[in-house]
Amino acid sequence: MSQQVVTRFAPSPTGFLHIGGARTALFNWLYARGRGGTFLLRIEDTDRERSTPEAMQAILDGLAWLGLDYDGEVISQAARAERHREVAHRMLGEGTAYKCFATPEEIQAFREEARAAGRSTLYRSPWRDADPSTHPDAPHVVRLKAPREGNTVIADHVQGKVTVRSDQLDDMVLLRSDGSPVYMLAVAVDDHDMGVTHVIRGDDHLNNAARQSLIYRAMGWPLPEYAHIPLIHGPDGKKLSKRHGALSVEEYRAMGYPAAGMRNYLARLGWSHGDAEFFTDAQALEWFDLDGINKAPARFDFKKLENLSGRHMAATDDAALLQELDGFLAATDRPALSQEKRQQLRAALYCLKDRVKTFPDLLEKANFILDERPIEPDGKAAKALDSVSRSILGELTPQLQNANWTRDNLEAVANRFAKTKGVKFGKLAGPMRAALAGRSATPSVFDMMLLLGREETIARLSDAASGEG
């Protein structure tokens, strides 16, 4: 590739970073990073009334959690207003833009008349070719001189060749009557000045591409390459809403999904590489290409997200998984683990992380490590601790006092004891799970005994036998 790839993510800080925006950021990040290019972050904060510092911080936090690092400083669109005006005035000077003195009332009257006559309501300003000497000393906007004939063509990596007839394009406003630049102008100027080579964004911006391209052509700038991604839909094929999962990235983090699982799932929402479902970041960076983006809307599926999250938790290095767990605890205002509990949990990950899909799952399955005596069984586990079961645990406990604390030996002791009772060990497992963990779904009884150690195991079994658990 002769030119270094430069992509950008350009959210508006008027709300939190939602899942669609996160996917757009990921696609831009993957495309740039996979080609040794540059990934930039521009905050489109021109709506000063709705832009908030909290939303801005939520965007930065969401990108940081997802691991989508950007190059250089964050660029503020609002701070570049003077540059946007400069371009509009240059277009005025070169005759590719003009001053329009039409009042809002005149424009409304034009549209009503056109509507009544069955004509296009796109405003055609009488000031387009007016002699500057006839200009009044009055408020005005600056409009682009859009072509009146032919077509504007956008070559899009996802949508293909998109053709817009010139009679469908109005002379869009570049500067409002107060001199402030409009969004369309700001985006085109910023993308050019930032050296953006590939504009990857939602297909709700497809119509904007034709209009923004007119600014590029008026200025003699080379057009970036475009890739307009279909929006995300719910499982029912309708536009994604909160009931489907149109939540902020912050909420997904709070639900305990690991960042790697989220990246994997978002990458698969509208892009594919053969039949690959589960893949690493390194593979995604190697494989991701604009040609792999599907033209049809992607459908959000929580089951697939959970499945991929579970596979990533199982594949993650223990130290890295614990570090991400620390971040989850902090982000959800939960108490941090003590150093002792952290060490115990790390030792237990071998029998935990293959069985969980989220960090709350992990904490629940690790409850036997994290909880303190006396263990309070939940409702389902409590049912396993009836008077007969407690009596049996009371008989089993002394036989474990002097047992050699290895898995093979513990299994032998437990199976031998079960045989004397005329039952299989499975009948003892439920009461032992309830005694050791206070839960009915746990790791293997023997894994828990080994991890808890002799003293704690016997203490918990004794508590349960005496009815204290």
N, C-alpha and C positions, 0 to 999 in steps of 0.2 A: 504494500500500500504506500503510495508516494507521499501522502499527507498524513501527519499524525492525527489520529482520531481524537476529537474533543466532543464530549456530550455534556448535557446539563440536566439537572432536576430543578424545576422552578415552581415550587409550591407557593400558595398564598397563605399568609399567617392569619387567616380569619377563622380558623377552626383547627382541630387536631389532625395529625397525619393519619389518614384513613387507609384501608387496605389497598384500594386502587392506586392511590398515590405512592404507597410503599412499593407496589409492583413496578410502577413506572420508574421509580428511583432505582430499583434493582436491575431492570433491563438496561438502563443507561449505564449503571455501574459495571455490569457484566460486559457490555459491549466495549466500553473504554478500557477497563482493566485487562480484559482478555487480549487486547491488541497493543498493550503498552501505552495506551493513550491517557487522556486527562478527563477526569470527571469533576464537574464544577457544580456548585450550589448557588442558585440565585433565588432570593426571596422576593416575590412579587408583591410588595407592600405598598402599592400606590393607593389602595383604599385605606386611607389613614383612620377613618372612623371605625372600621371593622377589624383592622389589624391590631393584634394584642401581643404583648411580650410573652404571655403565657402560651399562646398558640405557637409563637416562634420557638420557644424553648421546647415545647412538645415535639416539634418537627426535628429539632436537633437531637433530642433524647431518643426519638424513634429511630432515626438513622444510625445513631451510635449503637443502640441495642442490636439492630440488624447487622451491624458490622459494615455499613456502607460508608467508608471513609471518602471524603472529597478533598480535592486539591486546592491550595490557596485559601484565601479568606472568603467568608460568605459575602456575596454581592447583594447590595440593597438596590432594588429597582428605583425606589423613590429617590434615593440619593443621586441618581443619574438623570434627573429630570432636565437639567440644563443641557446635557448632551442630546437628549431627545428633541428638545426645542431647536437646538443647533441644526440638526438634520432636517427638520421641517422647514426651517428658514432657508437652508441651502436648496431644498427642493423648490421653494418659492422663487428663489433667484434663478434657478435653471429652467423654470417654466413647467415643472412636473407636478406642481401644486399651485393652488390659487386661494385667494381670500374670498370667502363667501359671506355676504352681508344679509342673507335671508334670515328673517325672524322665525321663531318657532311657530308663530301663527301662520305665516306664509307657507311654511313647509307642511303644516297640518292641512291647510286648505288645498295645496297641490295634491296631497295624498287622497283626500276625500273626493276631489274631482276625478282623479285617475281611477279610483275604485268605482265610482259611479259610471264611468265610461268604459270600464272593463279593461283598463290599461294597467301596466306595471306600476306599482306604487313606489318603486325605487326613485328617490328624489333626483331630479335633473336640475341643477342650479343654473339660473340665468347668468350668474357671475363667472362661470367657467372661462369664458373667453372675453370677458369685459375688459375694456381699456382701463389700465390702472388710473388714468386721469379722471375717470368717472367714479372712482371709489369714494364713498362718503366717509366722513369722520364719524364712524359709528362702530359699535361692537361687531366683531366678526369671528368666524372660525377659519381654520386653514384646512382645505380639502385636497386630497390626492386627485390628480387627473387620471382616472381609470380609463383603460382602452374602451372605445365604443364599438369596435368591430373585432371579429375573430374570437379566439378562445384563449383561456389561460390554462395551461396544462401542468399538473403536478405528477411527477414520477414517484410513486410511493412504494416502499419495499414490501408493505403489507397489503395495501389496497389496490396496487397496480397503477395503471395510468388513469388519473382522475382529470376529467375535462370539465371546465366551468366556462359557459358562454359569457362573453363580455356583457351582454345585455342583462346578465344576472348580478353584475357587480356595480355598486354605486360608487360615487366619488366619496369615499369614506373620510370622515373627519380625522385629522391628524392632531390638531391643537384646538382645544375648546376656546370659547370666547374669553375666558380668563387667562388664556395662555398655557394652560396645563396640558401635557401630552396625554393622548389616549393609550389604552392598553395595547392595541394593535401596533402602534408605532413603537412603543417602548420595547415590546418583545422582539420585533425585527431588529431594531438598533442594538439592543443588548446581545442578541444572538450573534450578530455580525461582529460587534466589538470584542466579544469574548472568544471569537474564533471557533464558534460551534460548527462542527462539520456534519453532525448527525442530530436531527431533532426527532427524538423518540418520545411520543406522548400519546394520550388517549385519543380515540377517533372522534371524540366530541370536538376536537380542535381541527378536524379535517377541513371544514369550511374556512377556518382562519388561515390555513396555509395558502390558499389562492390569493386572499387579500394581502397577506403579509409579503407574498412573493412580489407583489406589485411595487412595494417599497424597495425591495432588493433591486429590482430591475430599473426603477427610477434612479437609484443611486449608483447603478453599474456594479453592484456587488455580486459575487458568485453565490448561487443558491446553495443552502445546505442540502444534504440528503434527508428525506423524510421517511418516517415509519410511524404510522398512526395505528395504535393498538386497539383492538375491540375492547369494549368495557366488560366488566365482570358481572355476570348474572347470577341469580340464585339457582338452586337445584331445579326449580320449576320453570326456568327459562325466562323469568321476569327480571327486570332491573333490580340489581342488588339493593336490599334495604336492610335495616337493622335486624329485622326478624330472620334474615338469611345469614347475617354475619358481617354486615357493613359496619364494623366497629373500628375504633381507632387502634393503631398499632400498640398503644399503651395498654389497651384492654386485653389484647392477645398476650402481651407480656405478663399481665396480672393473672391471666388464666394459667400461666405456667408453661407455655410452649417454649421449647428451646429455640434459640435464634437460628441454628443451622437447619432445624426442621422447617421453620417458617420460611427461610430463604429457599429451600428445596421446593416447598409447596408453591410459593409465589412464582418461582421460575416455571413450574409446570402449569400454572394458570394462564394458558394461552400460548405456550411455547412447548415444543417437544423436540427430542433428539431420538429418533427411532422409537423403540418401546421402553426406553429408560424411564423409570419412575423415581427410584432412589439413586441419588448421586451426591458426590462431595462437591465442595466449593471449587476445588481444582478442576474437576471434570466439567462443572458448569462453565467455568471461565474458558476452558478449552473448546467446549462444544457450542456455546451460545452464538447464534447468528441471527440476523434479522429475517433471513429467509425461512427460519423455523417457526416464526410467529404465525399462529393460525388466524385466518380471516374471520372466523365465527367467534362470537362471544364465549368466553370461558365460563364454566359453571362452578360456583363455590361449593365445596363438599367437606364438611367437618370431619367425616370419617376418614377421608384420604389425608387430611391434615394430621389427624391423630395418629394414623398409621405411620406416616413419614416421620412424625415427631418421635414416636417410640423407637423407630429404627435408628434415628440419629442419636437418641439418648443411649441406646445400647452400644453404638459404635464410638461414642465419644470417650476420650481418655479420661480416666478417673479424676485426675487433678483438674482438668479443664471443666469437667462436669460439676465438681464441687465449687469451683470458682463461679460458674454461672448460677449455681444454686445460691451462693452468697448474694449475687446481684438480684436474684428473684426475691429473696427475703428482704433485702433493703428496699426494693421497689414497691413491695406490698406492705411495708411497715410492720414486718414480722421480726421478732427478736433474732439476732444473729446466733449461730451455734457456738457453744463454748469450744475451746480447743480440744477438750477431751471428747465431746460428742462428735466433733468433726472427724477426729481420728477414728472413732468407732464406726462412723458412717462410711468413711473411706474403706475401711476393712470389710464392710458389709456390701459394698457396691457389686461385688461379683455375683451375688445372689439376688440383687434388687433391680439393676438397671435394664436387664432383659425383659422385665415384667411390667414396665411403666411407660406411660405415654407423655406425662407432664410432670412438672416439679411437685405439684400437690399430690400426684400419684406416688411419687418417690417418697415424700414425707409421710404419707399414709402407710406405705409398705414398710418404711423404716421406723414406724412408731415404736416397735419393740426395743429399738436402740435408744430412741430419743426420750421415751417416757421414763418416769421414775416410779419406784414402788411407793405405795401399793398400786398395782395395776388395776384400773377400773375397766372391766370388760364392757363393750358396747352391747346393745340389745341382742344381736344375733349370737355373739360369743357367750353371753351370759346363759343362754339356753343350754349350752353344752356343759355348763357347770352345775348340774343337778347334784343331789346328795350322793347318788351312787358314784358319779364321776369324781366328786371330791374325795370320796373314800378310797377309790382306786388310786388317785394321785397321791394320797397319803401313804399307801402301801408301796408305790413306785419310788418315792423320794429317797427312802433309806438305801435302796439298792444303787442309787446314783452317787451316794456320798463318797464311796471309795473307788468308783469306777475310773478306769484309765480314760482320760478325756480326749479321745480321738473319735472320729466319725464312725469308723468300723466298730469300735468297742461299744459306743453309745447305741448304735443300731442293734448290736447283738444283745445288749442288756434289755433294751426296750422290747425287742421281738420275743426274747425268752420270757419276759414278764407277761406279755400279752398271751403267750401260749399257756402259761399257768392259769390264766383267767378264762381260757377257752375261747379267745377272740383273736382276730387278726389285729396287727398294730394300727390299722386304719381307724379302728374303733377308739383307740387312745389318742389319736392325733388331734381330734377336735377339742377335747378338754385341755390337752397340752398347749395348743395354739391359744386358747382362751386364757390360760394361766400365764403363758410367757409374753403374749402380745396384747391380750384384750381384744383380739380381732379373730374373725373366722377365716379371712383370706390373708395368708402370710407366706413368707418363704418357708422352706422345709423346716420342720421342727428341729432337725439335727443341725442345720445351718444356724438357727437361732441359738441353740444350746452352745455351740462352739463359739459364736460371737459374743454371747453374754458371759460365758465362762462358768465354771463350776459353782462358785459362791452365789452369783446372782441368779443362776438357773434354779438352784435348789431353794433359794429364798422365795422366788416367785411361785414355784410349785407348792411350797409349804404354805404360803399365804393363801393360795387357792384352796388347798386341802382343808385349811382351818376356817375357810369362809371369809377371809379378810380381803381377798381380791375382788 
